[in-house]
């Protein structure tokens, strides 16, 4: 019977092409507007490391001003001090742990004709690569020995490797950065986590760094952060050493914990650490340590702006308006065919058969609207790319994967079926005798 209803539906659409086209366009317009915003929200709020997000925890300690919280009512600072970060790393109380901050470096190519160029870099510890499961094209990250021995090791990304070594395996070769030679331990393959979960405090939707090198070396070189640095009181003196011993927060600390027991033990360790620091005159506020996994941390930091949620609500309302228009068009179409419906009822067609016929027809309209809606979504995303293409993160936001394509088609079909319920119910209520007398 489905094939029969499908044939009737196609014939009905061909009989009234203008009206049918208006319904398809109405659904497609609503789907296009809605899915453009849904797609951006989906990319922005998606899990950037789904297979490990529940194992990775961001550490917060409250070393702030005793008279005023760092943020909100009682929120700790979003980063840690050098004193605390290095002390917690040295304790090795987690399976893996990463202390890092953003920097910049100047690469000085030694090939003739190549000029020096600036790169975004990250000063980090050895666990960064296995903990965040970074993909390698060649080699690997350095080990903890390189951290301890302050070795001039470096990991570069695929693009830098293409630029300096024409894409060849460059592991073991040297590059010159700011006058120092670093030995390449690995080349990252394409890796663009969106959002950049490991450092949402500094351009959450920025590109991943191009170069990574040991934290210990960056401290030797007295490199301060290129990201946010906040202090509730000024360092005790001048110079880099005074800055390191200050209460300024400028680093991100992550730990890997595999179960609730490990999390509880690490939290107890943090509490004990803060209590020990209180004896030294630090941490004037009550103990207020936090551990958030990847998704909780991004939600806490409101990585997805409220403006996006407002736009999403408006897009849904626009889809509802388009569906109301579709309901009106379907109702007009069905009422115009009341004579045909009455005749079919008189010849023995049941209400169920009438209902099935028009629901299948609505499904065809929804499918056509979904396909056209995908095209409109693509146009909407390209429009956003054109307006905001100067921002490097836009390219990663205005992409559409197969999940969103199937969601768009499914939403269009469900919307059309929902819009058809009332007109179809009215069609089922037409009595045979009410129309036969006029035939």
N, C-alpha and C positions, 0 to 999 in steps of 0.2 A: 504493500500500500504506500510505503514511503516514496517509491519511485513515481507512483501515480500522482501523489500530492506534490512532488517536486516538479513534475511536468505541468500540473495545473498552475503552480506558482510561477514558473517561468513564462507560461502563456499569459498569465495575468499581468506580469511586469511588462511584457511586450505590448499588451493591449493599451496600457497607459504609460508610455515611456517617459513623458514629462513629469507626471506625478511620481512615478517610481524613482526617477532621477533626483527629484527634489528630496525624497526621503533618504536616498543613499548619501546625497551631499550633506544633508542636515546631520546625519549620524557621523559621517566622516569628519565634518568640521568640529563637532564636539569631541570626537575621539582624538583628532589631531591636536587640539588645544590642550586637552586633558593629559594626553600621553607625553607631550613635550615637557610639561612640568613634572609629571610622574617620573619620567626617565631621568631628569636631572636630580630629583630627590632620591631616586633609587641608586644612582651612582654615588651621590654625596654621602648617603647614610648606609651604604652597603658595608659588609664585613670585609676589610682589606686583607685579612689573613685568617680565613674561616677555619682552617684545620688546626690553628694554634691559638686562636684568640682567647680561649678560656684558660690557657696555661700561662699567659703573659700578664704581669701585673705592674702597674705604674705606682711608684712610691712617692708619697707626700709626707713631709714632716713640718710641724708648725713651729718654726723658730722666730715668728714674727713679733712685731711690736706688742707689748703687754696691754697697751691701751686701745688697740684697734686691730681687728682681724685683717688678714691680707686681702681677702675678698669676701663679699657677702656678709652674712651674720657671723659665721664661725668656720670659714673655709680656709684651709692651709694654703701656703703659696703653691703655685703650679709647678715649681722647679725646686731643686735642692742646691745647697751651697757646696763649694769645693770641699770644705772640711767634712761635711756629712757624707757626700757622695764617695769620696775616697775611703773614708773609714768603713762604710758599709760594704764597699767592694772588697776591701782588704779582709773583712771578716769571713767572706765566702760562705754565707749561710743559706744560699740558694743554689739550685742545680746549675743555673746560668745567671749571669747578671751583666747588664750593660750600662755604662756611664758614658754619656756623649754630649756634644754640643756642636752647633754649626760654626764653621769658619770659612775663610776664603784663602785660596793659594794662587800663586802665579806660576804657571808652567812655562819653562824656558826651553823650547825645542832646540836640540843640538844639530838638527839638520839645517843645511844652508837654505836660506830663503823663507824660513818659518819664523814668524814673530812671536814673542811671548804673549800669553793670553791668560785671562783671569778665569778661575773655575770655582764653583761652589764645592766646598769640601766639608767633611765631617770628621771631627776628632772623636775617636771612640775606642772601646776595648774589644778584645778578640772575640768575645761571645756574640757580638753584633750579628755576624753572618750566619752561624748555625741557629741562633735564637730566633732571628727574623726570617729564616729560611730563604736567604737570598740566592737566586740562581746564578751559577757561574758558567761562563763560556770557556774560560781557561783557568786552571789553577784553583786556588781557594783563598780564604782569608789567612791572616797570620795567626800564630798560636799565642798562648799566654806568656810564653818565654819572651817573645818580642816585646810585649808590654813591660815585663819586668826588667828587661835589659835595655829598654829605650831604643829599640832598633828602628832604623829608618826604612820601615816596610810601608807598602802602599797597595791599595786595591783601586783600580780605575774602572770606569764603566765602558761599555761597548763603544760608545761614540768617541770617547777620548782615545781608545785603542785604534779605532779607524783613522782618526786624525793624525796620530803619531806614528803608527806602525802598519798602516794600510790593512788593518784587520787581522794581521798574523798573530800567532801565539807569542805574546810578549813576556810571558812569565820568566822571571830571572833577569830581565833587562832593567836598565836604570833610567829614571827620568829625573830631570832637574827641576826642583820647585823652590823658589825663593832662595836660590843659591846653594841648596843642599841636594845631594843625590839620594833618591829613594829606590829601593829594589822592589819591583813589582812581584807580589805574591799571587795575585789573581786578577782576572778580568770578569766583571759582572756582565751577565747577559741582560737583555731588556728587563727592567724592573722599575715599575712606576706604581707603587701602592697608592690607591686613591680611596679615602684621604691618606695623607702621609702620617699614619697612626703613631709612629714612634716619636714624633715631635709635632704635635698639633698646636703647640704654643707659638711656633714660628712658621707661618705660611702652611696651614694644614693642607691646602690644595696646591702647594708648590711642587716643583719637580724634585725627585730624589737627587741627592748629591752626586757629583761626577767623580769625586775622589774621596777616599777614606784612608786615614792613617792613624797610628797609635796615639792614644790619649796622653801617654807619658811624654811623647815627643812634643806634642803641642804645648804642654805645660813647660817643658824645657825651653821652648821657643817663645814663651810668654804670650801665647795667642789668646786673646779674649774672644768672647762669643760675638758672632755676627747677628745673633738673635736677641731676644728680650733679656734684659738684665734688670733686676729690681732689688732695691736695698731699703730697709726701713731705718737704717742709720748708716752714716758715712763710715768707710774704713778707718781704722785707727791711725793710719799713716799714709804716706805716698808710696807709689811704686806697686809693682805686680805682686810682690810677696804680701803686702798689706791687704791687697784685694783678695788674695787667696784665703787669708785668715779672717775675712770679714763675714758679715751675715747676709751678703748679697746672694741671691738665688739666680742661677744662670745655666744649670745643667739638668739633663733628663736622666732619671734612674729607672731602669726596668729590671724585674727579676722574673725568673721562670719557676713556677710552683705547680705541681701536678695534681694535687688533691686538697681537700679541705683541711686535712691534718697539717700538711706543709704550710698552707696559708696561715693557719692558726699559730703554728710555731714561729713563722717569720714575723707575724704581727707581735707576738710576745717578745721576740728579739728586738724589734723596733722600739717597743715600749721601754724595755730595759736599757737600750742605748740612750734614749732621750732622758731617762731618769739619771743615768750616769753623767750626761752632759749638764743637767741641771745643777749637779754638785760642783761643776766648774763655772757656774754663773751664766750659762746659756739657757735657751728655751724658757723664757719667762712666762709663757702662756701655759695653760693646762695641757696635758698630753693629748694630742689630737692627730694621731697618725692615720693615714689612709692607704688602702690598697685597692685599686680598681683594675679590672681586666680591660681588655682593649675596647670592647663595645661600651662598657659602663663609663670608661674614661672619656670616650668621644661624646657620649651623651651628656656627661657632666660638664664638658667644655663647650657644649652647644656648637659642635662642629657644623651642623646644619642650621643655618640662620633661621630665625622666626619668619623673616620675609619670604623664604621659600615655602614655609608651611602656609602662609597667608595666600600666596600665589596658587598653591595647590588647592586650597579651599575654593578660591575664585574659579579655577579651572573646572573643578567638579560641578560648581553651580552653573557654569556655562554649558557643560554637558547635559545637565538636567534641563536647561532651557531648550537645547536642541532636541532632547527627547520629547519634551512637551509639544514642540512643533511637529515631530514625527507622529505622535499620537493623534494630533489633529488631522494630519494628512492621511493617516491610515483610516481614521474614522470616516473621513469624507469619501475615501475610496470604497470602503465597505458599504457605506450607506447608498452609494451610487449603484451598487450591485445587489441591492436588497431583493430585486426581482429575481435574479439568478439564484440567490440563496433560497428564496421562498419556493422556487420551482424544484430545486434539489431536495428540499425538505419534503415537498409534496410527493416526490418520486421515491421517497423512502430513506433519504440520507439522514443519519442521526446527528444529534448535536455534537457528539464526539468527533464525527467525520468532518463536520464544518469547522470545528475548533482545530483539528489536526491540519486541515488544508491551509488555514490562514496563519497558523503558527509556523508551518514550514515555509510559507511565503515570506513571513517576517524574518525567519532565519536566513533566507537567501539575501534579503535586503541588508541584514546585519553583516553577513559575510562580505558582501560587496562594499558596505560602508567601512568595514575593518580594513580591507585591502587599500581602499582609497585613503583611509585614516592614517595608515602607515606612511603613505607618500606625504601626507600633510604633516605628519610628525617629523619626517625627515626634513621637509622644507622649514618647519619651525626651528629645528635644531641648527640648520644651516644659517638661518636668519640670526640666531643668537651668536653663532660663531662669527658671522660677519660684523655684528655690532661690537662684540667684546673680544675679537680675535687677538688684540694686543696683549691680553692676559694669557700667559702660557698654560694655565690650568684649564682654560675653557675647552681646549681640544679634547681633554680627557673626560670632560663632563658631557659634551654633546656627542656622545656615541650611543649606538643602539645595538644591543645584542639580541640573540634569538629569544631569550626570555621575555624581553619587552615586546618583541614582535608578536609572539603568541599571546601575551597578555592583551595587546591592542586588539587582536582579532577576537579573542574570547570576550573581552569587554564589549566590543561592538555587537557581537551576536547576542550576548545577554541583555544588552541595552535594547536592542531591537525586539527581542522576545518580551522584555518587560513592557516596552511601549505598546506591543500588540495585544496585551492581555485585555485591556478595557475594550478596544474596538472589536476584538474577537468575541468577547463576552456579549457585546451588543449584537453581533452577527448571529450568535447562537440563539439569541432571544427572539429573532424574527419568526413570526408564525406563518405557516404556509398560506392559510386563508387570507391573511392581511394583504397579500400581494397578488394572489391568483385572480381576484376579481378585476384587477386593472390590466391584466395581460391580454 
